[in-house]
Amino acid sequence: MSRDWIARPGSPLQGRVRVPGDKSISHRAVMLGALAEGTTHVRGFLEGEDTRATAKVFEQLGVSVEAPSESERVIRGVGLQGLRGATGPLDCGNAGTGMRLLAGVLAGQAFGSTLTGDASLSKRPMKRVIEPLERMGASVTSQEGLPPLHIAGGQALRGIDYVLPVASAQVKSAVLLAGLYADGVTRVTEPHPTRDYTERMLAAFGWPIEFRPGFAELSGGHRLTGTEVDVPADFSSAAFFLVAASVIPGSELCIEAVGMNPRRTGLLAALRAMGADITERAAREQGGEPVADLLVRYAPLHGIEVPVELVPDMIDEFPALFVAAACASGRTVVRGAAELRVKESDRIATMATGLRALGVSIEETPDGAVIEGGVIRGGRVDSHGDHRIAMSLAIAAQRASQEVRIGDVANVATSFPGFVGLAQRCGFALDHVEG
């Protein structure tokens, strides 16, 4: 039996909520904690299937990862050369971040490894990571650039000067992590700045690194030292509540301690351009990352042409933005987002199909969509196993005229365990049913 949701028009969203910890930071905290010398204590760790998969991989590689309490991890680092080869494949589950970053780490090991994933991850392109790693001297084999990835051990890596053909924080991070094991200097230049979580965390763990928007440089031969990591609330998880409170009349919701990394918050700028009423409060720093409480009040939205320069800073939030556009007056145009077609699903096609089934006028383009705001009706839609699609369609259902059934929602646990309970407490009309 599959797991579905039944969603109905909901109440205004009210109160204060704290969404789970940032997935990207949680992945990186486990990785760098494992490669560090000494103990790393992580608070606010995302208890999702993706991040747990990464922790389990490092346990297979000989690292002690303890969970003394919910959302807490204690990692006993083994140092840069202390990982041990696993007896079997390393299963990344649904985690594209985990697989791509692990490829960079494992490229420099003395032992070989095989990275696998679930059916969805096995369809996601890895050539973009394989190509620069092979330029550094790694040996990575795959079937047409798709998982599983077979990474040979004992390869001497060398630093490279790499210009990313497409902006990608995951590819940048894989190259930098391989650079820890490389002779010489590794430089990465991006066509557009992406999130700098890896750079910030490498610095926090004591590795000399120079970075600025669109550029990062480090050399091999140094060491990482265990540290304390406080993980802020995940902006991508907060995005569903930002959009929902913006489009459900009467809503006034405060989302606490949201990570505000400027390379992550493009959706905030897009929503404000559409007329959203979102106020930042109690801005502060947590674990080296900027955070703030976000107070969101309902406001009538209008369609916009989403500035192309915002796209890399909101690539994970587009499914939610599509719903905001469907609830807005007028037309919203998205361009420059072809990356959406190679996520957990083809997010352009999947959102277009889902919103059309609910009566929304939406035209796909190769790198985006044209969405006409209007009335949302009830119906049956399918998330195609994509967690962000499922949660976005749940928002659309809160504005629908009738009940909406959302199919294949089990993968929501990869990034946002407890979403239904938290959404219900805020005012969503949303329940689990067996498919």
Stockholm file with secondary structure:
# STOCKHOLM 1.0

chainA/1-435         MSRDWIARPGSPLQGRVRVPGDKSISHRAVMLGALAEGTTHVRGFLEGEDTRATAKVFEQLGVSVEAPSESERVIRGVGLQGLRGATGPLDCGNAGTGMRLLAGVLAGQAFGSTLTGDASLSKRPMKRVIEPLERMGASVTSQEGLPPLHIAGGQALRGIDYVLPVASAQVKSAVLLAGLYADGVTRVTEPHPTRDYTERMLAAFGWPIEFRPGFAELSGGHRLTGTEVDVPADFSSAAFFLVAASVIPGSELCIEAVGMNPRRTGLLAALRAMGADITERAAREQGGEPVADLLVRYAPLHGIEVPVELVPDMIDEFPALFVAAACASGRTVVRGAAELRVKESDRIATMATGLRALGVSIEETPDGAVIEGGVIRGGRVDSHGDHRIAMSLAIAAQRASQEVRIGDVANVATSFPGFVGLAQRCGFALDHVEG
#=GR chainA/1-435 SS CCEEEEEECCCCCEEEECCCBCHHHHHHHHHHHHHSEEEEEEESCCCSHHHHHHHHHHHHTTCEEECSSTTEEEEEEECTTCCCCCSSCEECTTCHHHHHHHHHHHTTSSSCEEEECCTTGGGSCCHHHHHHHHHTTCCEEEETTEEEEEECSSCCCBCCEEECSSCCHHHHHHHHHHHTTSBSEEEEECSSCCCCHHHHHHHHTTCCEEEETTEEEEESSCCCBCCEEECCBCHHHHHHHHHHHHHSTTCEEEEEEEECCTTTCHHHHHHHHTTCEEEEEEEEEETTEEEEEEEEECCCCBCCBCCGGGGGGSGGGHHHHHHHHHHSBSEEEECSCGGGGGSSSCHHHHHHHHHHHTTCEEEEETTEEEEECCCBCCEEEECTTCHHHHHHHHHHHHTBSSCEEEECCGGGGGTCTTHHHHHHHHTCEEEEEEC
#=GC SS_cons         CCEEEEEECCCCCEEEECCCBCHHHHHHHHHHHHHSEEEEEEESCCCSHHHHHHHHHHHHTTCEEECSSTTEEEEEEECTTCCCCCSSCEECTTCHHHHHHHHHHHTTSSSCEEEECCTTGGGSCCHHHHHHHHHTTCCEEEETTEEEEEECSSCCCBCCEEECSSCCHHHHHHHHHHHTTSBSEEEEECSSCCCCHHHHHHHHTTCCEEEETTEEEEESSCCCBCCEEECCBCHHHHHHHHHHHHHSTTCEEEEEEEECCTTTCHHHHHHHHTTCEEEEEEEEEETTEEEEEEEEECCCCBCCBCCGGGGGGSGGGHHHHHHHHHHSBSEEEECSCGGGGGSSSCHHHHHHHHHHHTTCEEEEETTEEEEECCCBCCEEEECTTCHHHHHHHHHHHHTBSSCEEEECCGGGGGTCTTHHHHHHHHTCEEEEEEC
//
